Amino acid sequence: MLRTRGQKIFGYFNHIFMVVMAFIMLYPFWYTLVYSFNNGADSARGDLYWWPRIFTIENYTTMFRAYDIWSAYRVTLARVFVGPTSGIIVTLIIAYAMTTPGLMFRKFYNVLIIIPMFFGGGLIPYFLLVNNLGLTNTFWVYIIPGMFGIWNFIMMRAYMGNIPHELQESARIDGAGELSILFRIILPICLPICACLFLFGAVGHWNAWMDAYIFNDRSELFTIQLMLRRVISNVAQLTALIEEQGRMAGIAMSGEQRRMMVDEFRRSGVSNEAVIASASIISIGPIVFLYPFLQRFFIKGIMIGSLKG
C-alpha cells in the first residue's frame, strides 16, 4: 500500500521525535556513568559531557571500601528471587480458587480482596502489625508482607478466566485432584503471565528501599538501594571513611588533621559527587542493562492487565 505525502511527513517527524525523546531519557544515565569514571577533582572543572577526561576507577574503589556493597547485593538478589517466586505461588493458588465456578461465596471473596486496594490502615498500624508478627530485623520482612499483590491477582485471574473449564472437568473425570490440576495443567498454560509477574515483582524488589529503612537496623540486611540512600544522604561520607580508617589504625585525629587528610584524599582524584555517581551506577546498572531484553514481557503484562476477568 502506497503511503501518502502526509503519512510520510508524519513518519519522519515521528522518528525524529522518538530519537529526541530517547536521547533525553538516556543521556542522564550516560552522564552519570561518565562522571563516575572521571577524576573527582577534574570533574569539578565542569564541561564534562560525553567521555571521561581523566579515567579512574577510584570512585568505585572508595565505594566498595566505605560500604559493604557485596552484602547489599546478596540481600537484594535474594529478595529479587524469593519475593516474586513466593508471590507467584500464592497468587496462582488464590486466582485458581477464585476462577473455580463451584467455590462458595466467591463474589464475597472477590470484594474482600479488592477492598485493601483502595483503603489502607496507614504506616503506623502497618509497622505495629509487622513488629508484632516478629518480622522486624529479619530477611522475611522483605518477603511476607508483599507476598500477595492485589493487582497481580487481578491479572492472574483475568488470564485464568480465558482457560476453558472443560480442561479441569476432564482432569477431574480422570481422577486428578485440585493440586494436580493446578500444577500440571493450569500452571504450564499460565507460564507467560507468571513470567510477566515475576519481572514486575523483581523490578519492584530491586528498587525497594523503604521497608529496609523502616524495619531493619541490621547492616547485614541492608539492600543496595538503601546503600545508595546512605551515600546520597551522607554528604561527608569521605570524612567518615577517613575517620574510620583512623580508628582502625588507633589514631585519634584532630579537626585539623582530618581536614588535611580529606584534602589529600580529594587530591587523589575522589570527590563526594563522583562517589555518589558511582553509587548510582552500582544500584541501577544491572536492572537498566537487563530491561531492553525483558521489555517484551512488560508489554505483554500491560496487555494482559487490560483484559476483563
C-alpha positions in Angstrom: 0.0 0.0 0.0 1.4 3.4 -1.1 1.8 6.0 1.6 0.5 9.5 1.0 2.8 12.5 1.4 1.2 13.5 4.7 1.8 10.0 6.1 5.5 10.1 5.0 5.9 13.5 6.6 4.3 12.3 9.8 6.5 9.2 9.8 9.7 11.4 9.5 8.6 13.7 12.3 7.6 10.7 14.4 11.0 9.1 14.0 12.8 12.4 14.9 10.6 12.9 17.9 11.3 9.4 19.2 15.0 9.8 18.7 15.0 13.1 20.7 12.9 11.6 23.5 15.2 8.6 23.7 18.2 10.9 23.9 16.5 13.0 26.7 15.8 9.8 28.7 19.1 8.0 28.2 21.6 10.9 28.4 21.3 11.4 32.3 22.3 7.7 32.7 25.2 8.2 30.3 26.3 11.4 32.1 26.2 9.7 35.5 28.3 6.9 34.1 30.9 9.3 32.6 31.0 11.3 35.9 31.6 8.1 37.9 34.6 7.1 35.9 36.2 10.6 35.8 38.7 12.0 38.3 36.7 13.8 41.0 38.9 16.9 41.1 38.8 17.2 37.4 35.0 16.8 37.3 34.7 19.9 39.5 36.0 22.0 36.5 32.8 21.2 34.6 32.4 20.8 30.8 32.2 17.0 31.2 29.6 15.7 28.8 30.5 12.7 26.6 33.7 11.0 27.8 35.8 10.9 30.9 38.7 13.4 30.7 40.8 11.6 33.3 39.7 8.0 33.6 39.8 6.4 37.0 38.1 3.6 39.0 39.0 5.2 42.3 35.4 6.3 42.9 34.2 2.7 42.7 37.1 1.5 44.9 36.1 4.1 47.5 32.5 2.9 47.4 33.5 -0.7 48.0 35.8 0.3 50.8 33.4 2.5 52.6 30.3 0.3 52.3 29.6 -3.4 52.3 28.3 -3.4 48.7 28.6 -7.2 48.2 26.5 -7.9 51.2 23.8 -5.5 50.0 23.9 -7.1 46.5 23.5 -10.6 48.1 20.4 -9.4 50.1 18.9 -7.7 47.1 19.4 -10.6 44.7 18.0 -13.0 47.4 14.8 -10.9 47.7 14.6 -10.4 43.9 14.4 -14.2 43.5 12.5 -15.3 46.7 10.0 -12.4 46.7 8.5 -12.8 43.2 8.7 -16.6 43.3 6.7 -16.9 46.5 4.3 -14.2 45.4 3.5 -16.0 42.2 2.9 -19.3 44.0 0.4 -17.6 46.4 -1.2 -15.6 43.7 -1.6 -18.7 41.5 -3.3 -20.7 44.2 -5.7 -17.9 45.1 -6.5 -17.0 41.5 -7.2 -20.6 40.7 -9.6 -20.9 43.6 -11.4 -17.6 42.6 -11.9 -18.8 39.0 -13.4 -22.1 40.1 -17.1 -22.0 39.4 -18.0 -24.2 42.4 -16.4 -22.1 45.0 -18.8 -20.9 47.7 -19.0 -17.2 48.5 -16.8 -16.4 45.5 -18.3 -12.9 44.9 -17.8 -12.1 48.6 -14.2 -13.1 48.5 -13.6 -11.0 45.4 -15.0 -7.9 47.1 -13.0 -8.7 50.2 -9.8 -8.9 48.2 -10.4 -5.7 46.3 -11.2 -3.5 49.4 -7.5 -3.2 50.6 -6.6 -2.0 47.1 -8.5 1.2 47.8 -8.2 1.5 51.6 -5.1 1.1 53.8 -4.5 1.3 57.5 -1.6 3.7 57.3 2.1 3.4 58.1 1.9 3.3 61.9 -0.6 0.4 62.1 1.4 -1.4 59.4 4.6 -1.0 61.4 2.9 -2.2 64.6 1.5 -5.2 62.7 4.9 -6.2 61.2 6.6 -5.7 64.6 4.0 -7.8 66.4 4.5 -10.6 63.9 8.2 -10.6 64.7 9.3 -9.8 61.2 11.4 -6.7 62.0 15.2 -7.1 61.6 14.7 -10.3 59.6 15.0 -11.1 55.9 11.4 -12.2 55.8 10.1 -8.6 56.3 11.0 -8.1 52.6 9.0 -11.2 51.5 5.9 -12.0 53.6 4.1 -8.5 53.8 4.2 -8.2 50.0 3.7 -11.8 49.1 0.2 -11.3 47.8 -0.4 -8.3 45.5 -3.9 -7.4 44.5 -3.0 -6.1 41.1 -1.0 -9.3 40.4 -4.1 -11.3 41.5 -6.3 -9.3 39.1 -4.0 -10.0 36.1 -3.6 -13.7 37.1 -7.4 -14.1 37.4 -8.0 -12.4 34.1 -5.6 -14.7 32.4 -7.0 -17.8 34.0 -10.5 -16.7 33.1 -9.7 -17.4 29.5 -8.7 -21.0 30.1 -11.6 -23.4 29.2 -13.1 -25.0 32.3 -13.5 -28.2 30.3 -9.8 -28.9 30.8 -10.4 -29.0 34.6 -13.5 -31.1 34.3 -11.8 -33.7 32.1 -8.9 -33.9 34.5 -11.4 -34.4 37.4 -13.1 -37.2 35.5 -9.7 -38.9 35.1 -9.2 -38.7 38.9 -6.9 -35.7 39.2 -7.0 -33.7 42.4 -7.1 -29.9 42.6 -3.3 -29.6 43.2 -2.6 -31.9 40.3 -4.9 -29.8 38.0 -3.3 -26.6 39.2 0.4 -27.5 38.9 0.2 -30.0 36.0 -2.4 -28.3 33.7 -3.1 -24.7 34.8 0.5 -23.7 35.6 2.0 -24.7 32.2 -0.7 -22.7 30.5 0.0 -19.7 32.8 3.7 -19.6 32.3 3.6 -16.3 30.2 1.7 -14.4 32.9 3.9 -15.9 35.6 7.0 -14.7 33.8 5.4 -11.3 33.4 4.5 -11.1 37.1 8.0 -12.3 38.1 9.6 -9.5 36.2 7.2 -6.9 37.7 8.0 -8.2 41.1 11.7 -8.5 40.5 11.9 -4.8 39.4 9.8 -3.8 42.4 12.0 -5.7 44.9 15.2 -4.3 43.3 14.0 -0.7 43.6 12.6 -1.1 47.1 14.3 0.6 50.0 11.6 1.9 52.3 11.0 -1.5 54.0 14.7 -1.9 54.6 14.9 1.6 56.0 11.9 1.2 58.4 12.0 -2.4 59.5 15.7 -3.2 59.6 18.5 -1.9 61.9 21.0 -4.7 60.9 23.5 -3.5 58.3 23.9 -7.1 57.0 20.2 -6.9 55.8 20.6 -3.6 54.0 19.6 -3.6 50.3 21.6 -2.0 47.5 19.0 0.8 47.2 19.3 1.6 51.0 23.1 1.7 50.5 22.6 4.3 47.7 20.4 6.3 50.0 23.0 6.3 52.7 25.7 7.5 50.3 23.5 10.3 48.9 22.3 11.5 52.4 25.8 11.5 53.8 27.5 14.4 52.1 30.5 14.0 54.3 30.9 10.3 53.7 34.6 10.6 52.7 35.4 12.2 56.0 33.6 9.4 57.8 35.7 6.9 55.8 38.9 8.6 56.8 37.9 8.7 60.4 37.0 5.0 60.3 40.4 4.3 58.8 42.0 6.4 61.6 40.1 4.5 64.3 41.2 1.1 62.8 44.8 2.3 62.9 44.3 3.6 66.5 44.8 7.2 65.6 42.8 9.9 67.4 42.6 12.7 64.7 42.0 16.3 65.5 39.9 18.5 63.3 42.9 20.0 61.5 44.4 16.5 60.9 41.1 15.3 59.5 40.8 18.3 57.1 44.4 17.7 55.9 43.6 14.1 55.2 40.4 15.0 53.4 42.3 17.4 51.2 44.8 14.8 50.4 42.1 12.3 49.7 40.4 14.7 47.3 43.7 15.3 45.5 43.9 11.6 44.9 41.0 12.1 42.5 37.9 11.3 44.6 35.0 13.6 45.4 31.7 13.1 47.2 29.8 13.8 43.9 31.8 11.3 42.0 31.3 8.6 44.6 27.5 9.4 44.6 27.6 8.9 40.8 29.4 5.6 41.1 26.9 4.5 43.8 24.0 5.3 41.4 25.6 3.2 38.7 26.1 0.3 41.1 22.5 0.4 42.2 20.7 0.9 38.8 23.2 -0.7 36.4 22.1 -4.3 36.4 18.4 -3.5 36.0 19.0 -0.9 33.3 21.1 -3.2 31.2 18.6 -6.1 31.6 15.5 -4.1 30.8 15.9 -3.9 27.0 16.0 -7.7 26.9 12.9 -8.1 29.1 10.8 -5.3 27.6 8.6 -7.7 25.7 7.4 -9.3 28.9 6.5 -5.9 30.4 4.5 -5.1 27.2 2.7 -8.5 27.4 1.9 -7.7 31.1 0.3 -4.4 30.2 -1.8 -6.2 27.5 -2.9 -8.9 29.9 -3.8 -6.3 32.5 -6.2 -4.7 30.1 -8.3 -7.9 29.7 -11.5 -8.3 31.7 -11.7 -11.1 34.3 
